[in-house]
Amino acid sequence: MPDPATYRPAPGSIPVEPGVYRFRDPHGRVIYVGKAKSLRSRLNSYFADIAGLAPRTRQMVMAAGSVEWTVVSTEVEALQLEYNWIKEFDPRFNIRYRDDKSYPVLAVTLNEEYPRLMVYRGARRKGVRYFGPYSHAWAIRETLDLLTRVFPARTCSAGVFKRHRQIDRPCLLGYIDKCSAPCVGRVSAEEHRRIVLDFCDFLAGKTDRLIRDLERQMNAAAEELDFERAARLRDDVGALRRALEKQTVVFGDGTDADVVAFADDELEAAVQVFHVRGGRVRGQRGWIVEKSSEPGDDNQGQLVEQFLTQFYGDQAELGGAADESTNPVPRQVLVPCLPDNADELATWLSALRGSRVSLRVPQRGDKRALAETVRRNAQDALAQHKLKRAGDFTARTAALQSIQDALGLSDAPLRIECVDISHVQGTDVVASLVVFEDGLPRKSDYRHYAIREAAGDGRSDDVASIAEVTRRRFYRHLHDVQHPTEIAPEGKSRKFAYPPNLYVVDGGAPQVNAAQAVLDDLGITDVAVIGLAKRLEEVWVPAEPDPLIMPRNSEGLYLLQRVRDEAHRFAIAYHRSKRSKRMTASALDSVRGLGEHRRKALVTHFGSVARLKQASVEEITAVPGIGVATARAVLEALGVPSQSDAPEAVIGNDQDKVSG
C-alpha cells in the first residue's frame, strides 16, 4: 500500500485558488474527487495528520498513489466540474447516491395519437408527462386500477393495440369498461385525448372541479330516474376520493418543493426526500450511503452539498428532454442545514431549472413539521438498515477472512472475478465473467465473451477457452494501466483498470494452470488464481498436484460457491440467447428473397418463431415487404403444411360427392 509521503506535493507548489482535485491509485484510476475554495489549504490537510483523518478518508489517502488538481475561476464552476468528474470517473471513495433500483414513474404519452398510461423508468422524453416517482411499480398499477374506471384511457402496449385493431375486437379491459377501446373505434382520437387530459388534470391537483362535475352528473342522472348511471357515477366519485387519500395534503398554498433530511452515525448516512408538488406529497425516495468526510468540513453541511449536486445533476440529465411541467428541479429545496457554499449551490440549481430556486432551512409551521417527518423516516431507514446488515456484513467479513487464511493471501480478496464456459457439444461456445466486491455481486462489471478460438471439429476445449478469456480480460487491464489518460468511448467506463485480488475459474488443475500461464506471459504477479471443481468442491491452486479442501461449513467456501454459481447462471443465459438467435436465423436462411432486414422485421412483428409458425399467409403479408409467395416459403421453411392444399382438396371431394 503506498505511503502518502511518497506522492505529497512539494511545499508551495499547490495553488491557493479554488479548484477541483483528483486522487489516483497506483494503477492510474481516479479514486476520489473533491473541490475546495483554496486547493493548498485543503490538500495540505490530507497529509498533515493522517491519524486524525476519518477512517474512510484515511483509507483513501493510503490507497492513493498520486494527486492532481485543476484551478477554476469560481465556486460554481468548481461545483459543475466536480459533478462532471464524479460522473465520468465513478470514484470508489466518493459518496454515490445510487438507487438499488430505478424508481418508477407514471408516464402519459401525449406525443402519440392515442396517448397511453404506463409504468416507466428511464430518461425523460419530449411530449410525455410524468407523475411520481413512486416507491414501487405496484403503487402505480394500484393507482391506475382505481382511476381507469373513471378515466378509461388506454394502458396497452403498441403491439397489443395494433393486434386488437387488426382483429377488430377489444381486450378484457375494454369489455369491463376500464378502457374506452379506441382500438376498435368506440371513441375517436379527440375523445380519448380528452379522457387522458382529464386524467392528467386530476393527478396534477385539479381534483375539486372533476369531483364536482361527477357529482353534478350523478344528481342529474338521479333526477332523471337513471339510477344505474347514478350508481356508476357514485362509485367513480368514491374511486377518486380513495385515490386522493393516497396523496396527503401538506401545504395549502400549492407549494412546489423537495424536503430533504439525513440521519447518520460515524460510518453511514440515511437520506430521505419527499417530493411535494401542488401542495401534495407526490413521491418519496431514500438512500443509505457510506460517509466520506473531508478534513475540516462540517459533516452535515457536506452531506447536504454532496446530495444536492449529485441528485439534481443526475435528475437534470434524466429530464433533459422533458416538458417544463415535469421539471425535475423544484422551486424550493428544504434542507436541515445550509452548507458553506449555499449561495453558489442555489445559483447552480437555478441554472439547472432555468428559473430561481430557493434553498433554505424551514423554521416554523407546516414546512417545519414536514421536515421533522422526513427526518424521522430517515432515522427509521438507518435503524432498519443497521439491523438488516449486521448479520450479512459479519458473514461476508468472515467469508473473506476465511478465503484469505485458506489461500495464504496477504490481503482479503475484496474483489473476486470468476470465469465460466458454456456450450453444447462445442457449438456456440461462450464465457461469462462475474465480479464480486466486498462479498456482493457488482453486476455493472459483468461481462460476456463469445469465444473466438473454439475448436471447429465439434469438440469443446474448455482449457483453451479459459486461456482466451483470461488473456482478453487482462490484456484490457494492462491497456488501461499503460494508457491511464486515454478517454473511454462515450457511454463506457474503464471498469477493468482494477485487477481482481482473486481470479476464480470453473474447473480443476488444467484450467487453473492455463489461466496462470496467461498471467505469467503478461507479467501479472499480483493476482491469485484458483479453480473450483464441481465434483467435490475442491479448490485447485496453480502448480499444486493436490487440491485444497476447505471445510464444508466454511463461509469462505460458501462465498466461492456463490461466485461460481453466478458465473454459471450468467454464462448459460448468454449461451441460450446466442443459440436461439442462431437457430432462428438458420431456419429462415433458406428462404429465397428473404434478406436480413426482412427476417428481423418478421421476428420483431410476431415476437417469436413460434408465433410466426402459427400465423396465416395473410397475417405474414401484413409485414411490409413480404409478398404471398415469400410468406408461403417462410411457412414451408418452418415446417408448416401449406395452407392452400388441404382445405381445397376437402372442398373438391365434397363437391364430387354432391355431384355424384
N, C-alpha and C positions, 0 to 999 in steps of 0.2 A: 504494500500500500504506500503511495507516495507520501513524502514528508512535505508539509506545506511550505517549509522554509526553502525548499529547492525551487519553487516557482514564484515565490513572493516578489513582486515588482520592486525595482530599486527605489530607495527613498527619493522623493521629489519627482519621480517620473510619471506619477499619476496626476492628471489634470484636476483642477478644483471646480471645473464647470459641471453642470448637470449632464447626466448621460445614462446609458444602459450598459451593463456588463454581462459577460458570459464566462462561466467556469466550464472547462472541458476536462474529460478524463484522459488517461494516458493513451486511449485509443482514438482520441480526437472527437468523441461525441460530446455534445453540449449536455451538461447535467443540471445546470441551474442558470436562470436568467433573472436579473434584478435591475432596479433603477435607483437613482439617488440624486438629491439636489447637488451634492458635492461628491464626485467619484472618489477623490482622495480620502475624504473622511470615512466614507462607507467601506471602501476596500481595505483600508488600514485596520479597521475594526475587526475584520475577519482574521487577521494574523497577530493582533496584539496579545490576546489571551485566549488561546484555543480552548483551554479547560473551562473557561467561563461561558462558552457558547452553548446554546440549546443542543440537546442530543442529536437531533436530525441535522442541524446546521453544522455541528462538529463532524458528523459522518460525511457530509457533503464536502467539507474542506479537506478531509483526509482522503477522500476518493478522487479528488480533482488532481489534474496534472499541469494545468495552466489556467490563466485568466486573461481576458482581453476586454476592451471596452470601446464604446462609440460615444463621442461627445455630441450633444444636441443643443438646440437654442433655448427651448422652453420645456417646462414640466409636462405640458400637454403632448408635445412631440415624444417625450420620454414614455408617457403612458401608451401611446399608439405603437411605438417601436417595441416596447416590452411585450405588449399583447401579440404583435405580429411574430416576434421571435419565439414566444412560448408556443404559439400555434404551429410554427414551422418546425421547431426542433423537438417538441414534446419532451422537455427535460424531466428526468425522473425525480428530481428533488423539488420541483415546483408543485404547488397545490394545483390539481386539475379538477374542476367542478364538472366531472363527467357523471352522467346518469348511468346506473346499471341497466337501465332500459331507456328507450326513447319514449317520451311522454306523448300519448296520442291526443289529437285534436279532432273536433267535429268540423269537417270541411263541406262547403256548399259550392259546387262547381257552376257558378253563374256564367262562366265563359262558354258553356255548352248550350245547344238549342233546348234540350230538356235537362235542366240542372239536376244534379244528383246529390243526395246527402250520404256521407260516408265517414268511416273512421280513417284517419290519415296520419302518417308520420313522414317527416322529411322536410325538404326545402319548400318555402312558400312560393306559390306561382301566381302570376298576374291573372286577375279576373276570378279568383277563388276567395271566398270569405271563410275565415277560420274562427272557431269558438273553442275556448279551453285555455290552457291544457287541462285534461282530466287525469286523475291518478291511474285509472285503469280503462282499458278498452270496453269492458263490460259496462262501465258507467255511461259511456256514450250510447251503447246499444240500449241500455235501460231508458235513457232519455228519449231516444228515437222511438222506442216501443210505446212510450207514453204520448208522444207528440204526433206521431204519424196518424193516429186515429182522428186528430183534429186537423192536421196539415198533411193530407195523404200524398206526399211527394215521393218521387222515385228514389229508391235506395240500391237498385241493382247495378251490376257492372255493365260495361258497354257490350260485352259478349252476350250476356243474358238478355239485355234489352233488344239487341239485334235479332236474337233467335226467336223471341216471342213475337217480335214484329213480323218475322217471316212466316211463322205458323199461325199468326192472327189469333192468338189466344193468350190471355193474361196469366201471370204467375199466381201462386197462392195468395200473396199479399193483395193482389187485385181482386180476388174473389172475396176476401174478408174485409174489403174496404179500408185497408191500410195503405193502399196506393191507388191513385186516381187513374192508373193504367193508361198513360199517354202512348204506350207502345201499340195499343190497339185502337187508338183514336177516341177513347172515352172523353178526353178533354183535349183541347187544342194546345199548341205550344204556349200561346199567350195566357190561357187559363192556368196551365201548370206552372208557369213562371210566377203568376200572381200568388199561387199557393206557397211557392218557395219563398217569395219575398215576405209574405206574412210570417212564415216560419222564422226567417232571419230577424224580422222586427221583434218577434217575441223573445228570442234569445238575446237580442241587443238591449232589452229592457223596456220596450214599448208594450207592456203587458196589460195595463189597465184598459186601453182602448179596445184591444182584441177581446178581453173578457166581457166588457160592456156590450160589444157587438153581438157576441154569442148569447148573452143573457137577453138582449132585446129580441133576437130571433127566436129564442126559446119561449118568451112570453107571447110573441105574436103567434107562434105555432099553437100554443095552448088556447089562445083566444079563438083560433080557427078550428079548434077541436081536433087538431092533428097531433094527438098525444104521442104517437110513436116517434115522430120527428122531434117533438119537445123533449122526450126522454133521451134521445140520442144527443141532443144539444146539451142537456143537463149533464150527461156523462162526459161530454167534451169539456165543459167548464170544470168539472171535477178533475179531469186529467191535467188541465193547465194549472190548476191550483196545486196539485201534487208535485208537478214539475217545479213550480215556484218555491215550494217548501225546501227543495234541494239547494236553492241559491239564497243564502241568508242575506237580508238587507243589513248592511253595517253602517252605511253613510247615507243620509237623506239628501245630500246635495249633489248626487251623481258623480262622486269622486272617481278619478282615474288614477290609480296608484298601485305600486307594489310595496308590500310591507315585509321587511327582511329582519330576521332575528337569528342569534347564534347562541349555542351552548357549548362550552369547551372544557377540556381538562388539560393536563400537561402535554398530552400526545395527540389528541384528536379533537375535532370540532364538528358539531352538527349544525347545518344551515337549513332554515325553513323560509319559504317565500309564499305569501298569499297574494294572488293576483286579483285586485279589485277593479272592476270595470263597471261604470254606470252605477256605482254605489253598492254593487253586489259582489260577493266573493265568487269569481268565475273558475278559479283553479288553484291548485296548491302543489308545490314541489319540495323535495328535500334531498340533502346530500350528507354524507359522512366523509370527511377528508382528514388526512394526516396533516398536522400543523408543521409549518417551517417558518421560524421567526428569524428575521434579520437583526443583526446587532443594533441595539439602541432604539428599536421600533416599539411603538405602542402596540401590544398584541391584538386588542380588539379593533383598533383602527386599521391595522394591517389586514386583518381578516375582511373587513368591510371593503377596503380598496381592492384587494385581490378578487373578491367575489364580483364586485360591480364591473371591473374591467373584463374579466373572462366571461361572465354570464351574458352581459349585454352586448359585448363584442360578438360572441357566438350567435346570439339571437338576432342581431342586426344582419349578419351574413345569411342566416337561415331565412329571414324575412325580407331579403333584399328586393325580391320581385313582387312582394305582396302589395295590396292596396293600402291607402292611408288609414282605412278603417281598421286594419289589423296591424298597426304599428307595434312592434314588439317592445319598444321603449315607452313607458308611461309618462304622464305629465309630472308625476311626483314619485319619488323613491324615499320611503320612510325607513330609517336605519337606527340601530341602537346607539350609535355614536358617530361623530363626524371624523374622518381621517384628517391628517395634517394638510393634505392637498385637496380639500373638499371643493374649493372653487375650481381648480383645474379639472377635477372629476365631473363636476356639473357642466363645465364647458364642453368636455369631450362627449358626455351623454347627450347634450343638446345638439351637437353636430350629428350624432347617430340618428336622433329622432327627426331633425330638421326643424325643430322649434324648441322653445325654452323648456328645460327640465329642472325641477326644483328638488334639491337633495337636502333633507332636514331630519331632525330628531323630533318625534311627536312628544309634546309636553303635557297635554291635558285632553279631556273629552273623549269622543269616540275613537279617534285615531290612537290615542294612548292606550285605551282599553284593548283595541285590536292588536297593537304591538305586543302587549302583555300576553294575549292569547297565542300569538305566533311564537313568542319566547317559550311558553310552556310546552308547545308542540315540539320545539327544538330540544328541550330538556328531556322530554319523554323519548324522542327518537334516539338521543345519545344513550340514555339508560338501556333501552331495548337492544341497541347495537352492542353495548358492552356485555350484556347478559348472553346474547346470541353468539358473540365472537369468542368469549372466554374459552369454551371448550375447543372450538375449532382452532384457535390460534395456538393453544397449548399442544394440540395433536400435531399440527403442522411443524411446530418447532421441534417436537420430539422426533418426528419423521426425518427432518433434515439432519438433525444431530445423529440419528441412528445411521443414516447413509454415510455421513462423514466419518464416523467411527469405523464402520464396517469396511469402507474402502481405503481408510487411511489418508483422507484428503486433508489439505492444510486449512481449508475453509469450508463452511457449509455450502452445499450446492444450491445457491439461491436461484439460479437459472438452469433448468433442465430441459434439454431438447431430445426428442425421440423420433426415430425413423421407422416406418413400416412399409413393406412392399405388398401389393395386391395384384393378382392376375388370375386368369382361368387358363390353365394348361399353356402358359407362356404367351397368351394373347392379351392385348390391352393392358400392358404392364404399366402400373402407376406406383407412385410412392407418396407418402404423407410425412410431413414434419410438424409436430406439435410442440408447443412451448409452455412450460410451467414456470412461473416466477413466484417465489415465496410459498411454494406448495399449492398454488392456484393456477388454473389454466389461463393463459393470455391469448385469447382466440384471435386478436388482431394480428398476431405474429404467425399464425398457422400458415403453412404453405403446401401446395400441391406440386408434384413433379410428374411429367409424362416421361417415362424412361426412353432415352434415345438409343441406347446400346443394347437393348434386349436381344436375346438370341432369336434368329429368324427361322429356325427349324422346328418351331412348335414347342421347344423346351424353354423352361424358365431358368434364369441364373440369378438367384437372389443375391449371391455374393457380389457379382459384378454390378447388380443394381444398387446395392448398398454402397459400393465404392463410388459409383457415379453420382449418387445423391450427395454423399459426403464431400466429394470433390466440388460439385456445383455450389453447395451451401458455403463451404469455407473459402472457395475462391471469391465469392461475393464478399465475405468478411474481410479478406485480405485487400480486395479492391477498395473497400470503404476506408480501411486503415491507411492505405497508401495514398488515397485521394480525399483527405478529410474536408477540403474546401469545395469539392465538386458538388454542384447543386443537383438534387434528385429531380427526376421528371415530375411535372405537375401532378398533384394528387397522390404522389408516392412519398414514402418516408424511408429513411435509411435505417430500418429496424435492425438489420444484422450487423451494424457496427459493433454490437456487443457480442462477444463469443459466449457460449454457454460454459458454466462450470462443470457440467456433466453431460456427456453425449451418449444416449442410450440407443442401441439398435435391437430390433426384434430378431433374436436368433442366438446361436451359440458361438463356439470358438471361430469357425471360418468367417462369419460375418463381422465379429469383433476385430479379428486380425486384419481384415480387408479395410475396415474403417480406420484403424490405427496406422496402417501402411500409407493411406492417403494423407493423414495428418503429418506423418513423418516426411513425406515427399514435399509437402507445402511448408515445412519448417515450423509447424504449430506445436508448441510443447506445453501450453498451459491449459489444455482441455483434457479432462479424464474421460476415457471411453469404457463402456461396459456393454454386455449383452444380456438380455433376459430371455431365457429359453422357456417356452410354454410348458413343456412336458412335466418338469419337476420344479419349475420356477427357480432355476439355477441362475446365479449371477456369474457371468464369464468375464474375465479380465484378460487383456491382451498378453500373449506370450506365456500364459499360465496353462499347464497341462490339465489342471483340475479346476472345477468351478468353485465359487464361493457359495456356501449355503447360509442364508440368513434365516433367523428363527421365523417360524410360520406366523407367530403373533406379533412380529416386528412392525412398528409403524412405518419404518423405512421401506420394508418390502411391500407393504400395502400401498404406499405412495408410488413406488416404481410400477406396481401392477396397474394402478390407475392411469399413469402416464402411458404405459404400453397399450392398454385397452383403448384409451382415447385415440392414440395414433392408429390403431387397427380400425376403429369405427370411422375415422376420418378418411382413411385410405379406401375402405370398402365403398363409402358413399361416393367418392370420386370415381372409382372404378365402375360402379353401376351406371353412373351418369354418362361416362365416356362410352361404355359398351352399348347403352341404349341409343345414343346418338349414332354410333356406327351401324347398328342393326337397322335403324330407321332409314339411314341413308342408303344402305346396301339394298334394302327391299325396293326402293324406288329408283335405284340407279339404272335398272334395266329398261325403264320406260323411255322409249324414243321420244325426243322432242321435249322432255321434261328436264329443264336445267336446274341449277342450284337454287336460283331465286324462286322459281315456281314450286320446287319441293318444299322450301322453307315456308312459302305462303300457304301451301296446303296444310302442313302440320300445325302452323300457327292458327289457321282458321278453325280447324277441328279440335285442336288441343292435344291430340294423341293419334297414333296409328290405329289404335283400337276403335276410336270413334270414326276415323276415316274409313275403316273396313265396313262399318255399319251404315255409311252414307249411301244415298242413291246417286245415280248418274246426274240427275237434275240438281241435287244439292252440291255435288262436286263442281258442276259447271257454273255455279254461282260465284266461285272464286275467280277473280279477274285473271284472264289469260289462259283459262282451262276450257278447252272445247270438249264436245261429246266424245270424239274418238280418243282423246287423251284421257278423259275420265274413265272410259271403259278399259283402257290399257292399264290405268292405275289400279283399278279393282282386280284385274286379271293378275297383275304382278303381286298383289297382296293375297292371292289365292281365293278371291271371292268369285263364285259362279256368275256367269253372265246373267244380267237381269232381264235380257230380252228373249232368251231362248226358251226357258222352261214355261213361262206363262203363255207364250204364243202357241207352243205345242199343245198345251192343255185345251186352249180355246179351239184350235183346229180339230182336235179329236172330238170335242163336244159337238162341233158343227157337223162333222162327218156322221156322228151318231144320229143327230136330228134329221139330217138329210136322208139317212138310210132308213 
